[in-house]
């Protein structure tokens, strides 16, 4: 091979190598950028899953208390649903008006 042919072959190999490396980095769905995005998404979903597990545990404890603790059930019924016991009355007093409001 002549030096000119070797130089051309070297340039062609370098161009092919650069194209291959660009394909590895930017290939749609399987390139390094796609892998980094998938890892980031996996971290995000793992954090979300951890938060949902904590919420689920809290709600399961709430269900358990509602099913097994009559005092807590009464407290929730009074607080959230404004329920009263038999023969119980609620007196609501309007707040006093200030001199400016009158």
Secondary structure as UniProt FT lines:
FT   HELIX           3..26
FT   TURN            28..30
FT   HELIX           32..68
FT   HELIX           70..81
FT   TURN            86..87
FT   TURN            99..101
//
